[in-house]
Amino acid sequence: MGWFLVAIALAGLTAYFLYATMQEGKTKKAQRAVESGDLDTALSIFMESLRQDPDNIDALWHLGNINEEKGLLPEAIGYYVKLIEIGKESKLFTMFELYRRVGMLYRRLGRDNDALDYLLQAYQIIPSAKDVIREIAEILFSQKAFFRALSFYEKGAVFLKDEPPFLKQYAFCLLMTDRVEQALPMLEALEKPLGRDLEFLFLLSYAYFKTGAYQRSREVMEVALNSNLSPAIGMMYFGVKLLFVCYLHAKNYDVAKQLFDQLKNMIDLSSDDSGSRQRELSMALIMLRTKQGYYDNALDELRMNFQKEIADANSDGGTTMESKQSQSYLYKLLSTLDKWKKEQEKETYTGVSIRQTLDYARLENEAKDALVKIETVYQQWLSSFLTKEELWMNFRPRISVTFDPVPILEKYLVPKDIIKKKSDTGGQKTTQKQGKYETLGIQPDNPCGSLLSVDFPSFTMVARELASDMGFRILSQVVKVDSNAYGEGKGFDLLCEEKTDKRSRVLFCLRRWTEPIGSIYLTNLLSSAKEFGVERIVMVSTSPLSTEAVRWLETNTKIQYFQCEDVTTFLLN
C-alpha cells in the first residue's frame, strides 16, 4: 500500500514537472515572439495560459503589455486592474508599477479623473516618482486646482529641475495664484532653452508686466508677435493689448494709438463676444485720451458708449469703491479736468488773467484732486484690461473631461499633521501630531538650520528617512565614503537601490557642512562610485557648491547634487 502511494505521488510530481516545463517553454516562445514583433502569436499563447489559469499573474502582465503595445489601451487597463485586484507582485512588476501604468493609460485615453485616482495610489507607494508627480501636477493644473497643484509642482521641481516644459507649467501655475515674484525668476532661467516657445514668451512678458518692468515686457512680447510662430487671433489680441499698455506707460501715445487701431481691426476678425470687446476698447481709448490730456475726446467717447452708466451718476455721490470703478464716477472727474483745461486755454487766448479769482482757485484744487483720483481709476482699469484669466484662456491645457479633483485628493491625501482625539468629556479637539522629522529634532520653521545641530544618531535617522522619501531603498548603511565627515558627525552615507528600478544602485550622501563644497571633493566622491559599484551618487548638503564646483558638475552628470533647501518639502513631512 505504501509503495502504491509513493508511486502516485511520484506520478503527480512528474506530471507537474512536465506541465511546468511545458508552460515555461510556452512562455519563452511567447517572449521570443514579442521580441521579434509577432505580437499576435504571443497574444494567443498567453491567452491560452490564462484560460488554463485565470489568475496567472505573469500571463496577465504580459497580456497587458502586449495590448498596450498594440494600442488597445482599454484592454491593457483591464489586465492591469485584474492584477491589482489579485494583489500579488512578481519579479516582473510591483504594485506601484501597476497603479502607475493604469494611471498613465487613462491619461492617454483622456480620462483624467480615473488617471488621478490611480496615480495618487502610485504616489502613496513611492512619493518621489517624478513621472507620477508630473502627471498629478498637470492634471490638477488642467482642472484649475492651482493651489492643490502647487504642492506637487514644488516637490516635482526637486527631481525635474532640468525639464523646461515642467518648470514652465510650474511658473504658469504660480502666475495663476498671483505669485508673480516666484514665477519671474523661474521664467527668466528658462529663456535660453525656451526662447522660441510662444507660450513661454507670453508668460514671461506677462510676468514682467505684472512686476512693473514695462520695457522688458514690451521687448519680449514684440519678439513673440514678430516671430514666425503664428499666434492665434486670441493670443494676438492679448499680446497687442499688453503692448498698448506698455507704450501708454512710456507716454509714446502715437504708437499706442496705432496699436489701438490694430485691436479694433482684430475685433472685426473675431466673432467671439465682439460687443464686450467693443466696450473694453472704448475704455482703452478713454484712458489713452485721458493720458494725452484730451479730456473732451475722452468725454465724447464716454457719452457715445456709456450713456446708461453716466445717467446713474448721482446714484451714490461717487463715494463707494464700486462707483469709483464706474464710468459715471470717471465722467465727473473728466468733466472737472476738461473745464479746468478750457479755463486755462481761455486765459491763453484772451490774455485775461483768471488765476487770482476765487472760482478758479476752487476749480484748480478740484482738478488736482481729480488727477489723483484718475490715476486710481487707471490702475483699477489696468487690472481688468489685462488679466490672468485671459492668459489662461489662451494657453490652458486641452482636456477631455472636467471634474472636481478635490474628493479624489482627499480620499488618498489625508493631512498627516492633524489628528482628532476625543476628550474625557466626550467632545473632540484637534491636536497637532509631530511629523517624523520633527520628532528627530528637525524644526518646521528652519529645517536646514536645525539639521546642523541635531545629535548624530538623529542625523543618521534623518538620512535614512530622507533617502526613503526621495525614492531609494537602503541596502547598506555601513559604507563610509568620507571617514573624516563621518568621524566629525558631519556626514552619513547609504548604499541604496531605486525603488522603481532594483537594478539601479545609488550612493546616497548627506552632509551638514557650512563651507562651500569644492570640485576636488566632488572628484573624490566620484571615485567612490567605482569602489561601491553604483550608477550614480545623490548628494544632499546644507552647504552650497563653489562656483568652480558648479561648472565641474555641469559636465559630470553621475553626481546629482541637492542643497538642503531643495528637499525641504520632504523634511516637512
Protein Blocks (a to p, Z undefined) as FASTA:
>chain_A
ZZmmmmmmmmmmmmmmmmmmmmmmmmmmmmmmmmnopamlmmmmmmmmmmmmmklmklmm
mmmmmmmmnopaklmmmmmmmmmmnopacfkbcfklmmmmmmmmmmmnopaklmmmmmmm
mmmmmmmbmklmmmmmmmmmmnopmklmmmmmmmmmmmmmmgmklmmmmmmmmmmnopak
lmmmmmmmmmmmmmmgmklmmmmmmmmmmnopamlmmmmmmmmmmmcnopafklmmmmmm
mmmmmmmmnopaklmmmmmmmmmmmmmmpcghklmmmmmmmmmmmmmmmmnopamlmmmm
mmmmmmmmmmmmmmnoomafklmmpmklmmmmmmmmmmmmmmmmmmmmnopafklpmklm
mmmmmmmmmmmmmmmmmmmmmmmmpcfklmmmmmgccdfbdcdfklmmmmmmgcfkbccd
ddfkopacddddddfklmnopafklmmlmmmmmcfklmmmmmmmmmmmnopacfbfkbcf
blmlmmnopaccdddddfklmkbccdddddddfbdcdfklmmmmmmmmmmnopabdcddd
fbdcdfklmmmmmmmmkbccddfklmmmmmmZZ
